[in-house]
Amino acid sequence: MNVPPTFGGVGYRDVVDIRIGITNSPREISFETSQSATEVEKVVADALDGGKSYVTLADSKGKTYLVPTASLAYVEVGSEENRRVGFVS
């Protein structure tokens, strides 16, 4: 189980926003991942350079995305940011 780190007793988690454009599709795949921006870039670059047929990425909720490399139009990797988990009183 992935437990978010705490800072000063308040829960925080690091997330990176990912947007993937698919060729011949008006929609894009958009999700948050707990992987670092560098890790996401490496996974995508390795898949494209290695001639793999798909890229595998996981979101922060545990879903896995398999995207064919031939269909990749773009991959936008947002900056890493700490997001507060829970309610603010």
Helices and strands as residue ranges (DSSP letters): E 6-7, E 10-22, E 28-33, H 37-49, E 54-58, E 64-68, G 69-71, E 72-84
